[in-house]
């Protein structure tokens, strides 16, 4: 495995698979110290940092089954993300559908995604309201919908219609003030970061109008919103947005588009994807981290595997969604060295 700093600390997590297994594995979610991962065709949980795993009692459907890691990549099969709800139910996002599971129940609810394959994120505010935005190609640039549920995912309705954008990258709840933030793309005028404090009765564009405002995931602290840019046309950077002033402060240059991020305690991490363009020329997916939000370092570099990107996906590194209180960074490489395996590293040994 190719690394710059933490080679001695990156170890495969034992996930109940046979040695040499070609099954898909991916971290999905973390709730304090409870980890969720897809291992083969099973949804599994671990409460000991991934050392041992138990199968979650949900009868998975919706295209999660794959014969191998390569089959999963080719067919875009698998669980893309999950979310535990405040009432104990679990949302599972698969291709074209959102599934709502009740533990131990054989009958579960399904919401078919009207347009696109799936939302990239679903967020929940303090009152239990759920929101997500449409992510689809939208060549005609029609209205893009924000969906909401106020009955614990029993039903979904359009709560806002965004115009003059291509699609929504993500919808996120700031845990510090309960406001909902939205990221959009892709052209200059379509790229922006938005916020609502009244559950989409109104919405305000905080920053936008160029590729340096084109973001996917947002990470929150008490005073700032952190993001990395996702553009194939310009140099990419990590920024922090001042919540009070709305000013975006450039923190670090990175070598490719930023898709995913996470927090582990006070530590913030983003990963870059291998998305070749005239500007993005790197053959490595990287994890960037900071222990203070200001001094950023590349912690791990994973080389793209030889399989073609158009069929077998871009090289990237996923983090589990949710609140991580373990002191470990968990991640899953895709289409790179360590493809679709479970990896962890002790955060205190990275800085």
ZALUMVEX-112947 format. One line per field, with one value per residue (C-alpha): residue in three letters; x, y, z. Coordinates in Angstrom, 2 decimals. Layout:
code (ALA | ...)
east (X | ...)
north (Y | ...)
up (Z | ...)
//
This chain:
code (UNK | UNK | UNK | UNK | UNK | UNK | UNK | UNK | UNK | UNK | UNK | UNK | UNK | UNK | UNK | UNK | UNK | UNK | UNK | UNK | UNK | UNK | UNK | UNK | UNK | UNK | UNK | UNK | UNK | UNK | UNK | UNK | UNK | UNK | UNK | UNK | UNK | UNK | UNK | UNK | UNK | UNK | UNK | UNK | UNK | UNK | UNK | UNK | UNK | UNK | UNK | UNK | UNK | UNK | UNK | UNK | UNK | UNK | UNK | UNK | UNK | UNK | UNK | UNK | UNK | UNK | UNK | UNK | UNK | UNK | UNK | UNK | UNK | UNK | UNK | UNK | UNK | UNK | UNK | UNK | UNK | UNK | UNK | UNK | UNK | UNK | UNK | UNK | UNK | UNK | UNK | UNK | UNK | UNK | UNK | UNK | UNK | UNK | UNK | UNK | UNK | UNK | UNK | UNK | UNK | UNK | UNK | UNK | UNK | UNK | UNK | UNK | UNK | UNK | UNK | UNK | UNK | UNK | UNK | UNK | UNK | UNK | UNK | UNK | UNK | UNK | UNK | UNK | UNK | UNK | UNK | UNK | UNK | UNK | UNK | UNK | UNK | UNK | UNK | UNK | UNK | UNK | UNK | UNK | UNK | UNK | UNK | UNK | UNK | UNK | UNK | UNK | UNK | UNK | UNK | UNK | UNK | UNK | UNK | UNK | UNK | UNK | UNK | UNK | UNK | UNK | UNK | UNK | UNK | UNK | UNK | UNK | UNK | UNK | UNK | UNK | UNK | UNK | UNK | UNK | UNK | UNK | UNK | UNK | UNK | UNK | UNK | UNK | UNK | UNK | UNK | UNK | UNK | UNK | UNK | UNK | UNK | UNK | UNK | UNK | UNK | UNK | UNK | UNK | UNK | UNK | UNK | UNK | UNK | UNK | UNK | UNK | UNK | UNK | UNK | UNK | UNK | UNK | UNK | UNK | UNK | UNK | UNK | UNK | UNK | UNK | UNK | UNK | UNK | UNK | UNK | UNK | UNK | UNK | UNK | UNK | UNK | UNK | UNK | UNK | UNK | UNK | UNK | UNK | UNK | UNK | UNK | UNK | UNK | UNK | UNK | UNK | UNK | UNK | UNK | UNK | UNK | UNK | UNK | UNK | UNK | UNK | UNK | UNK | UNK | UNK | UNK | UNK | UNK | UNK | UNK | UNK | UNK | UNK | UNK | UNK | UNK | UNK | UNK | UNK | UNK | UNK | UNK | UNK | UNK | UNK | UNK | UNK | UNK | UNK | UNK | UNK | UNK | UNK | UNK | UNK | UNK | UNK | UNK | UNK | UNK | UNK | UNK | UNK | UNK | UNK | UNK | UNK | UNK | UNK | UNK | UNK | UNK | UNK | UNK | UNK | UNK | UNK | UNK | UNK | UNK | UNK | UNK | UNK | UNK | UNK | UNK | UNK | UNK | UNK | UNK | UNK | UNK | UNK | UNK | UNK | UNK | UNK | UNK | UNK | UNK | UNK | UNK | UNK | UNK | UNK | UNK | UNK | UNK | UNK | UNK)
east (0.00 | 1.40 | 1.49 | 3.37 | 3.14 | 1.15 | 2.21 | 2.91 | -0.50 | -2.89 | -4.16 | -6.93 | -9.79 | -10.82 | -14.36 | -15.42 | -14.32 | -12.16 | -8.54 | -8.26 | -11.99 | -13.14 | -16.30 | -17.10 | -16.67 | -17.35 | -17.75 | -21.11 | -21.99 | -20.80 | -22.90 | -20.52 | -18.65 | -21.08 | -19.83 | -21.93 | -20.44 | -21.55 | -19.56 | -20.39 | -24.19 | -24.63 | -25.17 | -22.98 | -22.24 | -19.21 | -18.84 | -15.12 | -13.58 | -14.10 | -12.39 | -15.55 | -18.81 | -22.46 | -24.99 | -27.72 | -31.19 | -32.37 | -33.40 | -31.55 | -33.01 | -32.57 | -29.47 | -27.02 | -25.87 | -22.71 | -20.59 | -17.31 | -15.75 | -15.34 | -18.96 | -20.08 | -18.05 | -19.21 | -22.92 | -22.88 | -24.31 | -24.23 | -25.40 | -24.31 | -25.06 | -27.26 | -28.59 | -29.92 | -33.05 | -34.01 | -36.89 | -34.63 | -35.35 | -32.60 | -32.51 | -30.60 | -29.78 | -29.29 | -29.46 | -32.77 | -34.33 | -34.45 | -35.36 | -36.70 | -36.00 | -37.44 | -35.26 | -36.69 | -39.52 | -39.99 | -42.06 | -40.21 | -41.02 | -39.49 | -39.32 | -38.23 | -36.00 | -37.92 | -34.82 | -31.19 | -29.70 | -29.69 | -29.13 | -25.54 | -26.59 | -29.68 | -29.65 | -31.80 | -32.35 | -32.88 | -36.64 | -36.39 | -37.12 | -35.23 | -34.00 | -32.17 | -31.66 | -31.88 | -28.66 | -29.20 | -27.72 | -30.41 | -29.26 | -32.25 | -31.56 | -35.09 | -36.08 | -34.18 | -36.15 | -35.33 | -37.32 | -38.36 | -40.05 | -41.68 | -43.02 | -39.85 | -39.53 | -43.07 | -43.57 | -41.48 | -42.60 | -40.92 | -40.19 | -38.22 | -37.53 | -34.12 | -33.76 | -30.75 | -28.60 | -27.69 | -28.20 | -27.76 | -24.54 | -25.54 | -27.87 | -26.39 | -27.57 | -25.21 | -25.21 | -24.26 | -27.21 | -29.56 | -29.51 | -29.63 | -26.91 | -27.02 | -24.23 | -25.00 | -23.18 | -21.83 | -21.20 | -19.93 | -23.32 | -24.80 | -22.16 | -22.86 | -23.42 | -26.84 | -28.43 | -31.93 | -32.97 | -36.67 | -36.78 | -36.78 | -39.53 | -36.73 | -33.17 | -30.14 | -27.06 | -24.08 | -21.40 | -21.33 | -20.79 | -17.62 | -15.73 | -14.13 | -17.62 | -18.35 | -18.36 | -19.78 | -19.57 | -19.53 | -17.90 | -18.98 | -17.30 | -18.78 | -17.50 | -16.75 | -17.98 | -15.15 | -15.24 | -13.03 | -13.68 | -14.85 | -13.78 | -11.99 | -11.38 | -9.31 | -6.88 | -8.72 | -8.43 | -9.65 | -11.57 | -13.34 | -16.39 | -16.90 | -20.48 | -20.95 | -19.33 | -19.89 | -16.26 | -14.51 | -10.87 | -8.49 | -6.46 | -4.60 | -4.10 | -4.89 | -4.13 | -7.63 | -11.36 | -12.60 | -15.71 | -15.84 | -14.99 | -15.44 | -14.61 | -13.03 | -13.30 | -11.62 | -9.75 | -11.05 | -10.37 | -11.10 | -10.28 | -9.46 | -10.67 | -8.78 | -10.75 | -8.38 | -8.57 | -6.18 | -5.84 | -6.34 | -3.44 | -2.75 | -2.91 | -3.43 | -6.42 | -5.31 | -6.52 | -5.85 | -6.14 | -5.80 | -5.90 | -6.62 | -8.51 | -5.62 | -2.47 | -3.38 | -1.25 | -1.57 | -1.65 | -2.16 | -1.79 | -3.38 | -2.56 | -5.32 | -5.75 | -5.43 | -9.14 | -10.78 | -12.61 | -15.59 | -16.62 | -15.12 | -15.43 | -13.08 | -10.46 | -11.69 | -11.73 | -14.98 | -15.52 | -18.46 | -21.10 | -22.16 | -20.55 | -17.21 | -16.18 | -13.67 | -10.34 | -9.90 | -10.23 | -12.12 | -12.10 | -12.71 | -10.66 | -12.43 | -10.68 | -7.25 | -4.84 | -6.89 | -10.02 | -13.24 | -11.58 | -12.04 | -9.16 | -8.54 | -5.82 | -5.42 | -5.82 | -3.38 | -0.59 | -1.19 | -0.33)
north (0.00 | 3.38 | 5.92 | 9.09 | 9.31 | 6.57 | 3.31 | 1.65 | 2.54 | 1.55 | -1.97 | -4.05 | -4.57 | -8.18 | -8.31 | -11.93 | -12.78 | -15.67 | -14.92 | -13.96 | -13.26 | -11.25 | -10.07 | -6.38 | -4.60 | -0.96 | 1.14 | 2.90 | 4.58 | 5.15 | 6.09 | 6.93 | 3.62 | 1.44 | 0.74 | -0.35 | -1.94 | -3.95 | -7.19 | -9.30 | -9.24 | -8.64 | -5.50 | -5.93 | -4.06 | -3.88 | -2.36 | -3.12 | -0.92 | -3.53 | -6.48 | -8.60 | -8.28 | -9.31 | -9.47 | -6.85 | -8.49 | -6.82 | -8.71 | -6.65 | -6.04 | -3.42 | -4.54 | -4.93 | -8.43 | -8.83 | -11.87 | -10.06 | -6.65 | -6.20 | -7.17 | -4.63 | -1.90 | -2.75 | -3.00 | -0.23 | -2.68 | -2.39 | -0.17 | 3.39 | 4.78 | 4.28 | 6.44 | 5.56 | 7.54 | 8.98 | 6.51 | 3.47 | 2.77 | 2.63 | 4.14 | 2.21 | 3.92 | 1.63 | 2.18 | 3.94 | 3.38 | 4.38 | 1.49 | 1.96 | -0.98 | -1.71 | -4.09 | -7.61 | -6.72 | -8.64 | -5.93 | -2.73 | 0.46 | 1.51 | 4.89 | 4.71 | 7.60 | 9.48 | 10.83 | 9.81 | 6.84 | 8.08 | 11.11 | 11.33 | 12.22 | 12.20 | 14.45 | 14.59 | 17.71 | 17.85 | 17.57 | 14.35 | 15.90 | 14.27 | 15.95 | 15.03 | 16.54 | 15.14 | 14.08 | 13.38 | 14.44 | 17.07 | 18.06 | 20.39 | 22.15 | 21.75 | 22.31 | 20.24 | 19.04 | 18.92 | 16.17 | 16.12 | 13.75 | 14.81 | 11.37 | 9.30 | 8.39 | 7.08 | 9.50 | 11.92 | 15.20 | 17.98 | 20.82 | 23.11 | 23.55 | 24.88 | 26.52 | 27.21 | 24.39 | 20.98 | 18.95 | 18.80 | 17.30 | 17.11 | 18.24 | 18.51 | 19.50 | 21.67 | 20.02 | 23.31 | 25.46 | 23.00 | 24.90 | 22.87 | 23.43 | 22.45 | 22.08 | 22.36 | 22.12 | 21.96 | 24.97 | 28.24 | 29.86 | 26.58 | 25.95 | 27.16 | 26.57 | 27.38 | 27.49 | 27.44 | 28.01 | 27.26 | 23.83 | 25.22 | 27.78 | 30.09 | 29.45 | 31.72 | 31.27 | 31.89 | 31.64 | 30.66 | 31.60 | 29.73 | 26.46 | 27.39 | 27.20 | 23.74 | 21.37 | 17.97 | 17.30 | 19.82 | 19.34 | 21.55 | 23.05 | 25.64 | 28.59 | 27.18 | 25.06 | 23.11 | 21.86 | 20.84 | 21.84 | 19.35 | 20.73 | 19.23 | 22.72 | 24.51 | 23.68 | 22.21 | 23.50 | 22.91 | 25.88 | 26.92 | 29.15 | 31.56 | 31.07 | 34.67 | 36.52 | 34.01 | 34.52 | 31.47 | 31.14 | 29.06 | 26.65 | 24.13 | 23.13 | 19.48 | 17.51 | 16.48 | 16.81 | 16.37 | 14.22 | 12.92 | 14.11 | 13.25 | 14.29 | 12.17 | 14.21 | 17.54 | 16.11 | 16.80 | 14.68 | 14.93 | 12.54 | 13.31 | 11.27 | 10.18 | 12.13 | 12.85 | 16.18 | 18.77 | 20.05 | 16.88 | 14.70 | 12.69 | 8.88 | 8.72 | 9.09 | 10.87 | 11.43 | 14.94 | 15.72 | 18.53 | 18.49 | 22.21 | 22.93 | 25.03 | 22.96 | 20.31 | 17.33 | 14.47 | 11.40 | 8.55 | 8.10 | 5.11 | 4.40 | 3.81 | 0.16 | -0.85 | -1.26 | 1.39 | 4.14 | 4.38 | 0.81 | 0.18 | 3.61 | 6.40 | 5.85 | 7.32 | 6.82 | 6.60 | 7.42 | 6.23 | 8.90 | 9.76 | 10.76 | 9.07 | 9.00 | 6.14 | 7.85 | 5.81 | 6.93 | 4.31 | 4.31 | 2.19 | 2.59 | 2.09 | 1.30 | 1.77 | -0.32 | -1.99 | -1.87 | -2.31 | -3.40 | -2.02 | 0.10 | 1.86 | 4.00 | 5.48 | 9.23 | 10.17 | 8.47 | 10.62 | 14.02)
up (0.00 | -0.97 | 1.86 | 2.69 | 6.46 | 8.14 | 6.47 | 9.80 | 11.16 | 8.37 | 8.97 | 7.44 | 9.87 | 10.33 | 9.03 | 9.33 | 5.78 | 4.71 | 3.87 | 0.21 | -0.07 | -3.09 | -1.31 | -1.20 | 2.13 | 2.92 | 6.05 | 5.97 | 9.25 | 12.80 | 15.80 | 18.64 | 18.82 | 16.86 | 13.34 | 10.38 | 7.26 | 4.29 | 4.22 | 1.19 | 0.96 | 4.69 | 6.74 | 9.83 | 13.06 | 15.32 | 18.78 | 19.18 | 16.45 | 13.74 | 15.40 | 15.44 | 13.54 | 13.93 | 11.13 | 11.38 | 11.15 | 7.95 | 4.83 | 2.25 | -1.17 | -3.85 | -5.71 | -2.84 | -3.79 | -5.86 | -6.74 | -6.17 | -5.65 | -9.42 | -10.06 | -7.45 | -9.15 | -12.66 | -11.78 | -9.12 | -6.62 | -2.87 | -0.05 | -0.74 | 2.72 | 5.76 | 8.56 | 12.00 | 12.81 | 16.17 | 16.50 | 16.08 | 12.41 | 9.83 | 6.34 | 3.71 | 0.40 | -2.58 | -6.30 | -7.12 | -3.68 | -0.01 | 2.27 | 5.80 | 8.08 | 11.49 | 13.45 | 13.47 | 11.08 | 7.84 | 6.13 | 5.35 | 3.46 | 0.15 | -1.55 | -5.19 | -6.26 | -9.00 | -10.80 | -10.67 | -8.90 | -5.30 | -3.07 | -1.88 | 1.68 | 3.92 | 6.98 | 10.12 | 12.22 | 15.97 | 15.55 | 13.56 | 10.15 | 7.26 | 4.07 | 0.88 | -2.57 | -6.08 | -7.78 | -11.49 | -14.83 | -15.56 | -19.07 | -19.52 | -16.21 | -14.91 | -11.29 | -8.74 | -5.73 | -2.04 | -0.35 | 3.28 | 5.69 | 8.95 | 9.91 | 10.38 | 6.70 | 6.40 | 3.50 | 1.43 | -0.14 | -2.10 | 0.33 | -1.99 | -5.71 | -6.69 | -10.10 | -12.32 | -10.96 | -12.31 | -9.14 | -5.37 | -4.07 | -0.44 | 2.35 | 5.85 | 9.33 | 11.38 | 14.83 | 16.50 | 15.44 | 13.66 | 10.35 | 7.12 | 4.51 | 0.83 | -1.76 | -5.49 | -8.85 | -11.45 | -13.77 | -12.30 | -11.81 | -10.54 | -7.88 | -4.40 | -0.71 | 0.68 | 4.13 | 5.61 | 9.20 | 8.75 | 7.10 | 3.55 | 3.89 | 2.79 | 1.66 | 1.20 | -0.97 | 1.34 | -1.34 | -5.00 | -8.61 | -9.48 | -9.37 | -6.05 | -4.55 | -5.99 | -3.01 | -2.12 | 1.63 | 4.47 | 7.88 | 10.80 | 13.82 | 16.15 | 14.10 | 10.64 | 7.78 | 6.12 | 2.53 | -0.36 | -3.95 | -6.56 | -9.93 | -12.94 | -14.39 | -11.72 | -8.94 | -5.95 | -2.40 | 1.14 | 2.57 | 5.70 | 5.59 | 8.49 | 9.64 | 10.79 | 7.89 | 5.08 | 4.03 | 2.54 | 3.65 | 1.52 | 3.66 | 1.47 | -2.14 | -2.97 | -6.10 | -7.22 | -6.55 | -2.99 | -2.56 | 1.00 | 4.50 | 8.17 | 11.73 | 14.47 | 17.64 | 16.83 | 13.81 | 10.28 | 7.21 | 3.49 | 0.66 | -2.96 | -5.93 | -9.03 | -11.64 | -14.55 | -16.36 | -17.72 | -14.14 | -12.09 | -13.20 | -10.04 | -10.14 | -6.38 | -4.06 | -0.90 | 2.65 | 3.94 | 7.64 | 10.17 | 13.96 | 14.22 | 10.99 | 9.67 | 9.07 | 6.49 | 5.50 | 3.04 | 5.29 | 2.83 | -0.95 | -2.70 | -6.35 | -8.90 | -9.87 | -13.58 | -14.33 | -16.61 | -14.74 | -17.08 | -16.30 | -12.89 | -11.24 | -10.18 | -7.52 | -4.23 | -0.46 | 1.53 | 5.20 | 7.31 | 7.89 | 11.43 | 14.71 | 15.39 | 19.05 | 18.83 | 18.25 | 15.06 | 11.45 | 9.44 | 5.65 | 2.55 | -0.64 | -3.99 | -7.30 | -5.68 | -3.67 | -0.94 | -3.10 | -1.07 | 2.16 | 5.67 | 6.95 | 10.24 | 11.77 | 15.25 | 14.86 | 17.62 | 15.66 | 12.56 | 14.01)
//
